[in-house]
Amino acid sequence: MLARARPEVPPFTLPGRSVRLRTASHDRFWWHRLESTDYVPELYSNLSHREWAVLEGWFTQTGRRGRIAEINVPAMSLVTALVSGNGIRRVVQLGHYYGYSALLLGFTLRAMGARPGLFTIDIDPAACEFTRRWLEHARLCDHVVVREGDSADPLSPDAAAVLGGLPELILVDSSHSYAHTLAELNLWTPRLPVGGLVLLHDASEFATAFDPSAEGGVRRAIAEWLPAHPEMAGLTLNGHVAPGADGNALVYKDACGLGVLQRVR
Ligand SMILES: C[S@@+](CC[C@H](N)C(=O)[O-])C[C@H]1O[C@@H](n2cnc3c(N)ncnc32)[C@H](O)[C@@H]1O
């Protein structure tokens, strides 16, 4: 009997997708090694074959170049579900690094028909150039606009003009420095409509170490800024989490924490 020829299957179409990342040793894949996460998160299972192939290629290339500082599965799952579940069509991101969040938000916004749906700023020219190239490769240029610049610069281009209206969601993941985060909050929150949201990554006690000025980082900025701004309500997921915490014991698995602010008046 003739053996049936196996079709040529590129690795990215094999079942399992990110499950193999459970055995990858690099720290960037920490989420996949947790006790309760032996499955493909919806963040990845919702992608088309081509989108997943793009993301796999992106992991490979950024890994080779040592450009690894992306946000993670818990935070990005929350962001994309928030956008997709609520028809949020105007998103601003402060800090895109080499493009992980821009690609994943781009896939979500493309599925929603938002063009452009994301306006994203980063101060690093190499990061902007790399992100643009991968957005082109992913055919997301109609959905994501990349700008190079300081995310706290009042002269930075007007996102509302690009997006065709006030941003509904602002994702802050940039310098992590106390003073710069205050400047970002002061610059961007007046541009939100009532109900608009700000998510700030790295808002935990643990993540205060990411502040290059060692002044208390995002956590201190939120703690001091929020009480002085009654037009905004907020809470911080995992704000209390300190260095040495056991990730398996956390309900929201990102020890870096996430500030969630909403304009209420
Ligand atoms: C943690 S990375 C962002 C990761 C990204 N959100 C992702 O998921 O892939 C922080 C980024 O903030 C950028 N950044 C730092 N200071 C900045 C500033 N003043 N203005 C704009 N971007 C800044 C850095 O260049 C870096 O690319």
The ligand as an SDF file (V2000), in Angstrom:
LIG
                    3D

 27 29  0  0  0  0  0  0  0  0999 V2000
    8.3770   48.6350   27.3730 C   0  0  0  0  0  0  0  0  0  0  0  0
    8.6740   49.3320   25.8290 S   0  0  0  0  0  0  0  0  0  0  0  0
    7.0620   49.3180   25.0850 C   0  0  0  0  0  0  0  0  0  0  0  0
    6.5730   47.9510   24.7200 C   0  0  0  0  0  0  0  0  0  0  0  0
    5.4150   47.9450   23.7880 C   0  0  0  0  0  0  0  0  0  0  0  0
    4.2200   48.5480   24.3670 N   0  0  0  0  0  0  0  0  0  0  0  0
    5.1140   46.5360   23.3380 C   0  0  0  0  0  0  0  0  0  0  0  0
    4.1790   45.9600   23.8280 O   0  0  0  0  0  0  0  0  0  0  0  0
    5.8640   45.9630   22.5600 O   0  0  0  0  0  0  0  0  0  0  0  0
    8.9300   51.0350   26.1920 C   0  0  0  0  0  0  0  0  0  0  0  0
    9.0930   51.9260   24.9780 C   0  0  0  0  0  0  0  0  0  0  0  0
    8.9050   53.2640   25.4020 O   0  0  0  0  0  0  0  0  0  0  0  0
    9.7300   54.0750   24.6230 C   0  0  0  0  0  0  0  0  0  0  0  0
    9.9470   55.3650   25.3050 N   0  0  0  0  0  0  0  0  0  0  0  0
   10.7650   55.6360   26.3510 C   0  0  0  0  0  0  0  0  0  0  0  0
   10.7200   56.9410   26.6550 N   0  0  0  0  0  0  0  0  0  0  0  0
    9.8580   57.5160   25.7840 C   0  0  0  0  0  0  0  0  0  0  0  0
    9.3920   58.8340   25.5750 C   0  0  0  0  0  0  0  0  0  0  0  0
    9.8290   59.8530   26.3270 N   0  0  0  0  0  0  0  0  0  0  0  0
    8.5020   59.0610   24.5900 N   0  0  0  0  0  0  0  0  0  0  0  0
    8.0690   58.0460   23.8030 C   0  0  0  0  0  0  0  0  0  0  0  0
    8.4800   56.7720   23.9400 N   0  0  0  0  0  0  0  0  0  0  0  0
    9.3630   56.5020   24.9210 C   0  0  0  0  0  0  0  0  0  0  0  0
   11.0130   53.2790   24.4520 C   0  0  0  0  0  0  0  0  0  0  0  0
   11.7050   53.7460   23.3100 O   0  0  0  0  0  0  0  0  0  0  0  0
   10.4670   51.8570   24.3240 C   0  0  0  0  0  0  0  0  0  0  0  0
   10.3440   51.5250   22.9670 O   0  0  0  0  0  0  0  0  0  0  0  0
  1  2  1  0
  2  3  1  0
  2 10  1  0
  3  4  1  0
  4  5  1  0
  5  6  1  0
  5  7  1  0
  7  8  2  0
  7  9  1  0
 10 11  1  0
 11 12  1  0
 11 26  1  0
 12 13  1  0
 13 14  1  0
 13 24  1  0
 14 15  1  0
 14 23  1  0
 15 16  2  0
 16 17  1  0
 17 18  1  0
 17 23  2  0
 18 19  1  0
 18 20  2  0
 20 21  1  0
 21 22  2  0
 22 23  1  0
 24 25  1  0
 24 26  1  0
 26 27  1  0
M  CHG  2   2   1   9  -1
M  END
$$$$
